[in-house]
């Protein structure tokens, strides 16, 4: 069984602003907004939601299949991902566009202002999943992450038609999409993942209540930032998992992608959803402590010690059985 991770592949340009954005905004003049922020630093890093998730899965010892579109400038990035167990053989390479670029500034309160240039990502709509499945085998899950909207719709519809279990992760596209886009991206998903703000957007834009959403998906996983995560299923009590305490907070970009990687890895290992969410929260904290979404590395002993401290020895033992590829 394979894990197909479809979504954005991008280069991240990450900047830090020492103040608060809100101090520079005049509420009754927002229609004339024109502001500039003097940032402290600039880091250029590998990113993109699908690539970040694949990197996390590879670090945990799985062999995810990356599904997305890039430019001819992807060569070094491809080699990096392949060194981390990511199957890049089904990535579409554009002949005319550059790989997508994410530009993000984070202030001292972790508020963010970001822009995204899609570039080659717009060609992801040309990708069909069946030839990929024919190559790698039936998918355990197809995660449909933020990407070209037409690509997201195509992948989701193909999953429904062919019976591939899929994870709906519309994420950043929720801010731009309307109900006609969002409803078909979610309907029939085995798992829906969103943060707390995005969950409100989903209900507002689809016109569905929380119960309506749960009637259409198997499980709704809602990340709660520094608080942790909540897992909801129709007719069942919700499950809340606390976050792992960060040693230091460097930059939050990519934290949600790392959670998704850990959570999917746990499900792939047949862990209970609560345990899988603990694994997701544990992997996520490694990202928040680094600048860049793929700059962390794992050692088995330190990872499991941290797991035991956060969730107990039983959790560490259960997760540790699967971490056979991690260095000691």
PyMOL commands that set and color helices and strands:
alter all, ss='L'
color gray80, all
select helices_A, chain A and resi 21-24+27-32+49-59+72-83+119-126+129-136+149-162+171-175+179-186+196-206+210-216+225-227+255-268+273-288+300-311+313-320
alter helices_A, ss='H'
color red, helices_A
select strands_A, chain A and resi 2-6+10-16+41-47+65-67+69-70+92-93+100-106+112-117+139-145+166-169+191-195+219-223+228-232+239-242
alter strands_A, ss='S'
color yellow, strands_A
deselect
rebuild
show_as cartoon
